[in-house]
Amino acid sequence: MIGGAVVVAIAAIVLIIGSANKTQMGVLFSELEAKDAATITEKLRERNIQYELQNNGSTILIPQEVLHDTRLALASEGLPESSVVGYELFDKTNLGMSDFVQKLNYRRALEGELARTINSIAEVNKARVHIVIPEKALFDKDQKQPSASVVLQFKGAKSINKINVEGIQNLVASSIEGLDPGAVTVVDQKGQILSEPQRDKNSLAAMSDTQYELQQKVDQYLTSKVQSLLDGVLGVGNSVVRATTELDFQQLEKTEEKFNPDEQVIRSEQQIEGRSAAVDSLNYPATNSNSENRNKITNYEISKTVEKIVNNGGGIKRMTVAALINGTTKVIEENGEPKLDYKARPQEQMLQLNQIIKNAVGYNPTRNDQVSVENIQFDITSEEEELQRLKGNDLPLSTEEIIEKVLIVLAMILAIWMIRKLIMSPQVRSRIDWVLGPPPEVDQALLATIRGDDPLLLMPGITTSSSRQIEAYEPSVDREALAEMARRKLDEQTAGELTEDDYIKEEINLRVKNYLLDKPVDAARLLKLVIQQDNVPKKK
């Protein structure tokens, strides 16, 4: 374990030092064409700049400290040129260019500019545009319409919806004179056609698609509105909401004229009066006849109200909302074992939730709207499995659990083996033997040292002569220095009552005590040597 820890520490230090000394690289350019990548790398070699290639050579990395300067320097030289060219084709005037080449360059420039514009869309990684512009014909019946095609390469697994595709079609069609959006074909990198033939907005098919999308948006809006409301009250996962709406797409245009006979106004009036007088001279006497006629015509204007009602449709005709509410589940103890206890929600709470949902969606009984809120117990299989694990029931172990347990057992065996090898090593073994069972004479010497006695005199077989022999091993020292050291260690009150010899003796005792405590093994060997010397009979 100690060796493994040392190896890991050394490896970590090496990695830290290596990462600190490693040059930080940054992306100079990415998604390069092979031609541009070759030109840029050649320029970097000329400037003696270190570089790395990634993504099959389409990405170039250089040191971070020279990244911005190098990018500006290469941009001043027109790099990367890229295979997409725009109106920069006309920056240089080429004398003697034919009309055909001029038209070809114009089409290339237009294709490049459109490709650059489409590349700015977030989901698009690369785009190519192909345009066909036919020659002008003498007669309109012989004139062919222009067309275009767009190839899109998306970023990763991203894609675009039908609205974005229609936007690209209209973008290309608006950039080319006489091009109809339906004549623009859009495909992806897999060759799948993304565009559809342009439909008349007033056609039945186009209106059906638009109406279906609008109904989906309304359903999703109402569902998310109620779901977020219930999640805040009941918690996430305790409710499921689905809303379905029936929209009225009938377009109605109605004109109404209402007359009010009680409100009459004289519009015009005509009055004719006539008088006539006649004398009959044939009779005698003469007869006179007079007549008077009057005629009066009056025209009245009756007030009327004209209303023109236009209904474009899209309103909610009928709405249904269904909500499933989960009850409360708690873990209780029954007979000393945990158990799941399900309780349905109170009826008062369900009525409150029903009223809240009606107010949130705008419930209108006149439209025959329906809101259904039911309390149903959700699936608790996962909770039961977790509870079974807590209870300790024998459940089949998964492959990951079996592998984990096997690795734990192997790690424990390896740790035991390493500890055993460590204990059985000679250095550790001798240390353990010394701690568990030191020689008895050493124990007595240490005990005497702790009590403050002379340990040499308490050892068996040690005599005064032996102690003198030990003193013979002591090198010659300065007596005054020993006395000075003893004075510093002793208490001031005691120091005044001792002589110089007492100071020297006390210093020797302190040195012996420290030696026995710091190096017990060497001290034991020394004592054994002294004992052996005392037991040897002296020769006459």
C-alpha positions as CSV (number, residue, x, y, z in Angstrom):
1,M,0.0,0.0,0.0
2,I,2.8,2.4,0.8
3,G,4.6,1.6,-2.4
4,G,1.4,2.0,-4.4
5,A,0.7,5.4,-2.8
6,V,4.3,6.5,-3.6
7,V,3.9,5.4,-7.3
8,V,0.5,7.2,-7.6
9,A,2.0,10.4,-6.0
10,I,5.0,10.4,-8.3
11,A,2.7,9.8,-11.4
12,A,0.5,12.7,-10.3
13,I,3.5,15.0,-9.9
14,V,4.8,14.0,-13.3
15,L,1.4,14.7,-14.9
16,I,1.0,18.0,-13.2
17,I,4.5,19.1,-14.2
18,G,3.9,17.9,-17.7
19,S,0.6,19.7,-18.1
20,A,2.1,22.8,-16.7
21,N,5.0,22.8,-19.1
22,K,2.9,21.7,-22.1
23,T,2.2,24.5,-24.5
24,Q,-1.4,25.6,-24.5
25,M,-2.8,25.1,-28.0
26,G,-5.7,27.0,-29.6
27,V,-7.8,26.5,-32.7
28,L,-6.5,28.7,-35.5
29,F,-9.1,27.5,-38.2
30,S,-11.5,24.7,-38.4
31,E,-13.6,23.0,-41.1
32,L,-11.0,23.8,-43.7
33,E,-10.8,22.5,-47.2
34,A,-7.8,20.4,-48.0
35,K,-6.4,23.1,-50.3
36,D,-6.7,25.8,-47.7
37,A,-5.2,23.5,-44.9
38,A,-2.2,22.8,-47.1
39,T,-1.6,26.5,-47.8
40,I,-1.9,27.5,-44.2
41,T,0.4,24.8,-42.9
42,E,3.0,25.9,-45.4
43,K,2.7,29.5,-44.1
44,L,3.1,28.3,-40.6
45,R,6.3,26.3,-41.4
46,E,7.7,29.4,-43.0
47,R,7.1,31.4,-39.8
48,N,8.5,28.5,-37.6
49,I,5.2,28.2,-35.7
50,Q,4.4,24.9,-34.1
51,Y,1.1,23.5,-35.2
52,E,-1.1,20.4,-34.7
53,L,-3.7,18.9,-37.1
54,Q,-7.0,17.4,-35.9
55,N,-10.2,16.1,-37.5
56,N,-8.4,14.6,-40.5
57,G,-6.5,17.8,-41.2
58,S,-9.5,20.1,-41.3
59,T,-8.6,21.8,-37.9
60,I,-5.3,23.5,-37.2
61,L,-4.1,24.3,-33.7
62,I,-1.2,26.6,-32.8
63,P,0.2,27.9,-29.5
64,Q,-2.2,30.2,-27.7
65,E,0.3,33.1,-27.3
66,V,0.6,33.6,-31.1
67,L,-2.9,32.6,-32.0
68,H,-4.5,36.0,-32.7
69,D,-1.4,37.5,-34.3
70,T,-1.1,34.6,-36.7
71,R,-4.8,34.7,-37.6
72,L,-4.7,38.4,-38.5
73,A,-1.5,37.9,-40.5
74,L,-3.0,35.1,-42.5
75,A,-6.2,37.0,-43.0
76,S,-4.2,39.9,-44.5
77,E,-2.9,37.4,-47.1
78,G,-6.4,36.3,-47.9
79,L,-6.3,33.0,-46.1
80,P,-8.2,30.8,-45.8
81,E,-9.5,31.3,-49.3
82,S,-12.1,28.6,-49.0
83,S,-13.9,27.0,-52.0
84,V,-16.8,29.4,-51.5
85,V,-16.3,32.7,-53.3
86,G,-18.5,35.7,-53.5
87,Y,-18.5,39.0,-55.1
88,E,-14.8,39.4,-54.5
89,L,-14.5,37.7,-57.9
90,F,-15.1,41.2,-59.4
91,D,-12.5,43.0,-57.3
92,K,-10.0,42.6,-60.1
93,T,-10.8,43.8,-63.5
94,N,-9.8,41.3,-66.3
95,L,-9.7,43.0,-69.7
96,G,-10.7,40.9,-72.6
97,M,-13.2,38.7,-70.6
98,S,-15.9,37.2,-72.8
99,D,-19.5,37.6,-72.1
100,F,-19.8,33.9,-71.3
101,V,-17.1,34.1,-68.6
102,Q,-18.7,37.2,-67.2
103,K,-22.0,35.5,-66.7
104,L,-20.3,32.4,-65.3
105,N,-18.5,34.5,-62.7
106,Y,-21.7,36.3,-61.8
107,R,-23.4,33.0,-61.2
108,R,-20.5,31.7,-59.1
109,A,-20.5,34.9,-57.0
110,L,-24.2,34.7,-56.5
111,E,-24.0,31.0,-55.4
112,G,-21.2,31.8,-53.0
113,E,-23.0,34.7,-51.4
114,L,-26.1,32.7,-50.9
115,A,-24.1,29.8,-49.4
116,R,-22.5,32.2,-46.9
117,T,-25.9,33.5,-45.9
118,I,-27.3,30.1,-45.4
119,N,-24.2,29.1,-43.4
120,S,-25.1,31.7,-40.8
121,I,-28.1,29.6,-39.8
122,A,-27.4,28.0,-36.4
123,E,-28.2,24.5,-37.4
124,V,-26.3,24.5,-40.7
125,N,-22.7,23.6,-40.8
126,K,-22.0,23.9,-44.5
127,A,-24.2,24.8,-47.5
128,R,-23.8,24.7,-51.3
129,V,-26.0,26.4,-53.8
130,H,-26.4,25.6,-57.5
131,I,-28.3,28.0,-59.8
132,V,-29.5,27.6,-63.3
133,I,-30.3,30.8,-65.1
134,P,-31.5,30.1,-68.7
135,E,-30.8,32.5,-71.6
136,K,-33.3,35.1,-72.6
137,A,-35.6,33.8,-75.3
138,L,-37.2,35.9,-78.1
139,F,-40.7,34.9,-77.3
140,D,-42.3,34.5,-73.9
141,K,-43.6,31.0,-74.7
142,D,-40.1,29.8,-75.3
143,Q,-38.7,31.3,-72.2
144,K,-37.6,28.8,-69.5
145,Q,-37.9,29.6,-65.8
146,P,-34.7,29.6,-63.6
147,S,-34.2,27.0,-60.9
148,A,-31.9,26.3,-58.0
149,S,-30.9,23.6,-55.6
150,V,-29.4,23.8,-52.1
151,V,-27.4,21.1,-50.3
152,L,-27.3,21.4,-46.5
153,Q,-24.9,19.8,-44.0
154,F,-26.1,20.0,-40.4
155,K,-24.1,20.2,-37.2
156,G,-24.0,16.8,-35.6
157,A,-27.5,15.4,-35.1
158,K,-29.3,18.7,-35.6
159,S,-31.9,19.4,-38.2
160,I,-34.3,22.1,-39.3
161,N,-38.1,22.1,-39.5
162,K,-40.3,22.8,-42.5
163,I,-40.6,26.5,-41.7
164,N,-36.9,26.9,-41.9
165,V,-36.8,25.0,-45.2
166,E,-39.5,27.3,-46.6
167,G,-37.4,30.3,-45.4
168,I,-34.4,29.1,-47.4
169,Q,-36.5,28.6,-50.5
170,N,-37.9,32.1,-50.3
171,L,-34.4,33.5,-49.6
172,V,-32.9,31.9,-52.7
173,A,-36.0,32.8,-54.8
174,S,-35.9,36.4,-53.7
175,S,-32.2,36.7,-54.7
176,I,-32.7,35.6,-58.3
177,E,-34.9,37.4,-60.8
178,G,-37.9,35.4,-62.0
179,L,-37.3,32.4,-59.7
180,D,-40.3,30.8,-58.0
181,P,-39.8,29.4,-54.5
182,G,-41.3,26.1,-55.6
183,A,-38.5,25.7,-58.1
184,V,-35.9,25.6,-55.3
185,T,-35.0,22.1,-54.1
186,V,-33.4,21.6,-50.7
187,V,-31.7,18.4,-49.7
188,D,-29.6,17.3,-46.8
189,Q,-26.2,15.6,-46.7
190,K,-27.9,12.2,-46.9
191,G,-29.7,13.1,-50.1
192,Q,-33.2,13.3,-48.5
193,I,-35.4,16.0,-49.9
194,L,-36.4,18.5,-47.3
195,S,-38.4,20.9,-49.5
196,E,-41.9,20.4,-50.8
197,P,-43.6,21.9,-53.9
198,Q,-44.8,25.3,-53.3
199,R,-48.5,25.3,-52.5
200,D,-51.1,28.0,-52.7
201,K,-51.9,29.3,-49.3
202,N,-55.5,29.3,-50.1
203,S,-55.4,25.6,-51.3
204,L,-57.1,22.9,-49.2
205,A,-53.8,21.0,-48.5
206,A,-51.9,24.1,-47.3
207,M,-54.8,25.2,-45.1
208,S,-55.1,21.7,-43.6
209,D,-51.4,21.6,-42.7
210,T,-51.6,25.1,-41.1
211,Q,-54.7,24.3,-39.2
212,Y,-53.2,21.0,-37.8
213,E,-50.1,22.8,-36.7
214,L,-52.1,25.6,-35.0
215,Q,-54.2,23.0,-33.2
216,Q,-51.1,21.2,-31.9
217,K,-49.7,24.5,-30.6
218,V,-52.9,25.3,-28.7
219,D,-53.0,21.8,-27.2
220,Q,-49.4,21.9,-26.1
221,Y,-49.9,25.4,-24.6
222,L,-52.9,24.4,-22.5
223,T,-51.2,21.1,-21.4
224,S,-48.0,22.8,-20.3
225,K,-50.0,25.5,-18.6
226,V,-52.0,23.1,-16.4
227,Q,-49.0,20.7,-15.9
228,S,-46.8,23.4,-14.5
229,L,-49.6,24.5,-12.2
230,L,-50.1,21.0,-10.8
231,D,-46.3,20.3,-10.5
232,G,-46.0,23.3,-8.2
233,V,-48.8,22.1,-6.0
234,L,-48.4,18.3,-6.0
235,G,-44.8,17.9,-6.9
236,V,-43.2,16.7,-10.1
237,G,-44.4,13.2,-11.2
238,N,-47.6,13.2,-9.3
239,S,-49.9,14.4,-12.1
240,V,-50.4,13.8,-15.8
241,V,-52.4,16.3,-18.0
242,R,-53.6,16.1,-21.5
243,A,-55.6,18.8,-23.3
244,T,-57.5,18.5,-26.6
245,T,-59.1,21.4,-28.4
246,E,-61.4,21.6,-31.4
247,L,-60.8,24.8,-33.3
248,D,-63.3,26.5,-35.5
249,F,-61.6,27.2,-38.9
250,Q,-64.8,28.1,-40.7
251,Q,-64.4,31.4,-42.5
252,L,-67.6,33.4,-42.5
253,E,-68.4,36.6,-44.3
254,K,-71.9,37.9,-43.7
255,T,-73.7,41.2,-44.6
256,E,-76.9,42.2,-42.8
257,E,-79.3,45.1,-43.5
258,K,-81.8,46.0,-40.8
259,F,-84.7,48.5,-41.4
260,N,-86.4,50.5,-38.7
261,P,-90.0,51.4,-39.8
262,D,-90.5,53.6,-36.7
263,E,-87.8,56.1,-37.9
264,Q,-89.1,57.7,-41.2
265,V,-87.6,60.7,-42.9
266,I,-89.1,62.5,-45.9
267,R,-86.8,62.0,-48.7
268,S,-88.7,63.8,-51.5
269,E,-92.1,65.4,-52.0
270,Q,-93.9,66.3,-55.3
271,Q,-97.1,68.3,-55.5
272,I,-99.1,68.9,-58.8
273,E,-102.1,71.3,-59.1
274,G,-104.1,71.9,-62.3
275,R,-107.0,74.1,-63.2
276,S,-109.1,74.3,-66.4
277,A,-111.9,76.5,-67.7
278,A,-114.1,75.8,-70.8
279,V,-116.9,77.8,-72.6
280,D,-119.3,75.9,-74.9
281,S,-120.4,78.5,-77.5
282,L,-122.7,76.2,-79.4
283,N,-125.4,76.3,-76.8
284,Y,-127.5,79.3,-76.2
285,P,-127.0,80.7,-73.7
286,A,-123.2,79.7,-73.5
287,T,-122.2,77.2,-70.9
288,N,-119.0,77.7,-68.8
289,S,-117.3,74.7,-67.0
290,N,-114.4,75.0,-64.5
291,S,-112.3,72.1,-63.1
292,E,-109.4,71.9,-60.6
293,N,-107.0,68.9,-60.0
294,R,-104.4,68.4,-57.2
295,N,-101.8,65.6,-57.0
296,K,-99.3,65.2,-54.2
297,I,-96.4,62.5,-54.0
298,T,-94.3,62.1,-50.8
299,N,-91.3,59.7,-50.6
300,Y,-90.1,58.6,-47.2
301,E,-86.7,57.1,-46.3
302,I,-86.7,54.3,-43.7
303,S,-83.5,54.1,-41.6
304,K,-81.5,50.9,-42.1
305,T,-78.3,49.3,-40.6
306,V,-75.8,47.5,-42.8
307,E,-73.4,45.0,-41.0
308,K,-70.6,43.1,-42.7
309,I,-69.3,40.3,-40.4
310,V,-66.0,38.6,-41.4
311,N,-64.8,35.6,-39.3
312,N,-61.4,34.2,-40.2
313,G,-61.7,31.2,-37.8
314,G,-59.2,29.7,-35.4
315,G,-61.3,30.2,-32.3
316,I,-61.8,27.4,-29.8
317,K,-65.0,25.5,-30.6
318,R,-64.8,22.9,-27.9
319,M,-62.2,21.9,-25.3
320,T,-61.6,18.8,-23.2
321,V,-59.0,18.4,-20.4
322,A,-58.1,15.2,-18.6
323,A,-55.9,15.2,-15.5
324,L,-54.7,12.1,-13.5
325,I,-53.7,12.9,-9.9
326,N,-51.6,10.5,-7.8
327,G,-52.3,9.9,-4.2
328,T,-49.8,9.9,-1.3
329,T,-47.5,7.0,-0.6
330,K,-45.5,6.7,2.6
331,V,-43.3,4.0,4.2
332,I,-44.7,2.7,7.4
333,E,-43.7,-0.2,9.7
334,E,-46.0,-3.1,10.1
335,N,-45.0,-6.0,12.3
336,G,-41.5,-4.5,12.4
337,E,-41.1,-4.5,8.6
338,P,-41.3,-1.5,6.3
339,K,-44.4,-1.3,4.0
340,L,-45.7,1.1,1.4
341,D,-49.0,2.8,2.5
342,Y,-51.1,4.4,-0.2
343,K,-53.8,7.0,0.6
344,A,-56.1,8.6,-1.9
345,R,-56.4,12.4,-1.8
346,P,-59.4,13.9,0.0
347,Q,-62.5,14.7,-2.0
348,E,-62.3,18.4,-1.0
349,Q,-58.8,18.7,-2.5
350,M,-59.9,17.0,-5.7
351,L,-62.8,19.5,-6.1
352,Q,-60.3,22.4,-5.5
353,L,-58.0,21.0,-8.2
354,N,-60.9,20.6,-10.6
355,Q,-61.9,24.2,-10.1
356,I,-58.3,25.5,-10.5
357,I,-57.9,23.6,-13.8
358,K,-61.2,25.0,-15.1
359,N,-60.1,28.6,-14.3
360,A,-56.6,28.0,-15.8
361,V,-57.9,26.8,-19.2
362,G,-60.9,29.1,-19.5
363,Y,-63.7,26.6,-19.1
364,N,-66.9,27.7,-20.9
365,P,-69.9,25.5,-20.3
366,T,-71.8,27.0,-23.3
367,R,-69.2,25.4,-25.6
368,N,-69.8,22.0,-24.0
369,D,-66.3,22.0,-22.5
370,Q,-65.3,19.1,-20.3
371,V,-62.7,18.9,-17.6
372,S,-62.1,15.5,-15.9
373,V,-59.8,15.2,-12.8
374,E,-59.4,11.7,-11.4
375,N,-57.4,10.4,-8.4
376,I,-55.6,7.2,-9.6
377,Q,-52.7,5.4,-8.0
378,F,-49.6,5.5,-10.2
379,D,-47.2,2.6,-10.8
380,I,-45.1,2.0,-7.7
381,T,-42.9,-0.8,-9.0
382,S,-39.7,1.1,-8.6
383,E,-40.6,2.1,-5.0
384,E,-41.4,-1.5,-4.1
385,E,-38.1,-2.7,-5.5
386,E,-36.3,-0.1,-3.5
387,L,-38.2,-1.2,-0.4
388,Q,-37.3,-4.9,-1.0
389,R,-33.7,-3.9,-1.2
390,L,-34.0,-2.1,2.1
391,K,-35.7,-5.1,3.7
392,G,-32.8,-7.3,2.6
393,N,-34.8,-9.7,0.6
394,D,-33.0,-12.0,-1.8
395,L,-33.3,-10.3,-5.1
396,P,-31.4,-11.3,-8.3
397,L,-28.3,-9.3,-8.6
398,S,-27.5,-7.4,-11.7
399,T,-24.3,-7.9,-13.6
400,E,-22.9,-4.6,-12.4
401,E,-23.7,-5.5,-8.8
402,I,-21.9,-8.9,-9.1
403,I,-18.8,-7.2,-10.7
404,E,-18.8,-4.6,-7.9
405,K,-18.9,-7.2,-5.2
406,V,-16.2,-9.3,-6.8
407,L,-13.9,-6.3,-7.1
408,I,-14.5,-5.5,-3.4
409,V,-13.6,-9.0,-2.4
410,L,-10.5,-9.0,-4.5
411,A,-9.5,-5.6,-3.1
412,M,-9.9,-6.9,0.5
413,I,-7.8,-10.1,-0.3
414,L,-5.1,-7.9,-1.9
415,A,-5.1,-5.6,1.2
416,I,-4.8,-8.5,3.6
417,W,-1.9,-10.0,1.6
418,M,0.0,-6.7,1.5
419,I,-0.5,-6.3,5.3
420,R,0.8,-9.8,5.9
421,K,3.8,-9.2,3.7
422,L,4.5,-6.0,5.6
423,I,4.2,-7.6,9.0
424,M,6.4,-10.6,8.0
425,S,9.3,-8.3,6.8
426,P,12.4,-8.6,9.0
427,Q,12.5,-5.0,10.0
428,V,8.8,-4.9,11.1
429,R,9.0,-8.3,12.7
430,S,12.0,-7.4,14.9
431,R,10.2,-4.2,16.0
432,I,7.1,-6.1,16.9
433,D,9.1,-8.7,18.9
434,W,10.8,-5.9,20.8
435,V,7.5,-4.2,21.6
436,L,5.7,-7.3,22.6
437,G,8.5,-9.0,24.6
438,P,11.7,-7.0,25.4
439,P,14.4,-8.6,27.6
440,P,13.5,-8.5,31.3
441,E,16.7,-6.8,32.3
442,V,15.8,-4.0,29.8
443,D,12.3,-3.6,31.4
444,Q,13.9,-3.2,34.8
445,A,16.4,-0.7,33.5
446,L,13.6,1.4,31.9
447,L,11.5,1.1,35.1
448,A,14.5,2.3,37.1
449,T,15.0,5.2,34.7
450,I,11.4,6.3,35.1
451,R,11.7,6.2,38.9
452,G,14.9,8.2,38.7
453,D,17.2,5.4,40.1
454,D,20.4,4.4,38.7
455,P,19.5,1.8,36.1
456,L,22.9,0.2,36.0
457,L,22.9,-0.6,39.7
458,L,19.5,-2.4,39.5
459,M,20.5,-4.7,36.7
460,P,21.4,-8.2,37.9
461,G,25.1,-8.9,38.0
462,I,26.0,-5.1,37.8
463,T,28.3,-4.0,40.5
464,T,30.0,-0.8,41.3
465,S,33.0,-1.9,39.4
466,S,30.9,-2.6,36.4
467,S,29.5,0.9,36.6
468,R,33.0,2.2,36.7
469,Q,33.7,0.1,33.6
470,I,30.8,1.8,31.9
471,E,32.1,5.2,33.0
472,A,35.4,4.1,31.3
473,Y,33.5,4.0,28.0
474,E,32.4,7.6,28.5
475,P,34.8,9.9,26.6
476,S,36.6,12.6,28.5
477,V,34.5,15.6,28.7
478,D,34.9,19.1,30.2
479,R,33.7,18.8,33.8
480,E,32.8,22.5,33.9
481,A,30.6,22.1,30.7
482,L,28.8,19.2,32.2
483,A,28.1,21.1,35.4
484,E,26.8,24.1,33.5
485,M,24.4,21.9,31.5
486,A,23.1,20.3,34.7
487,R,22.5,23.7,36.4
488,R,20.3,24.7,33.4
489,K,18.2,21.6,33.7
490,L,17.8,21.5,37.5
491,D,15.4,23.7,39.5
492,E,16.9,26.9,41.0
493,Q,16.0,25.9,44.5
494,T,17.7,22.5,44.3
495,A,20.7,23.8,42.3
496,G,21.9,25.9,45.2
497,E,22.3,22.8,47.5
498,L,24.4,20.7,45.1
499,T,28.1,20.6,44.5
500,E,29.9,20.4,41.2
501,D,30.3,16.7,41.5
502,D,26.6,16.3,42.0
503,Y,25.9,18.4,38.9
504,I,28.3,16.2,36.9
505,K,26.6,13.0,38.2
506,E,23.1,14.4,37.5
507,E,24.1,15.2,33.9
508,I,25.5,11.7,33.4
509,N,22.2,10.2,34.8
510,L,20.2,12.4,32.4
511,R,22.3,11.3,29.4
512,V,21.8,7.6,30.4
513,K,18.1,8.0,30.8
514,N,17.7,9.7,27.4
515,Y,19.9,7.0,25.8
516,L,17.7,4.2,27.3
517,L,14.5,5.9,26.1
518,D,15.7,6.9,22.6
519,K,17.6,3.8,21.7
520,P,16.4,0.9,23.9
521,V,17.7,-1.8,21.6
522,D,21.3,-0.4,21.6
523,A,21.1,0.2,25.3
524,A,20.0,-3.5,25.9
525,R,22.9,-4.7,23.8
526,L,25.3,-2.5,25.9
527,L,23.9,-3.8,29.1
528,K,24.2,-7.4,28.0
529,L,27.8,-6.8,27.0
530,V,28.5,-5.3,30.5
531,I,26.8,-8.3,32.2
532,Q,28.8,-10.8,30.2
533,Q,32.1,-9.0,31.1
534,D,31.2,-9.0,34.8
535,N,30.4,-12.8,34.7
536,V,33.7,-13.7,33.1
537,P,36.1,-15.0,35.9
538,K,39.1,-12.9,36.2
539,K,42.5,-14.5,35.6
540,K,45.0,-14.6,38.3
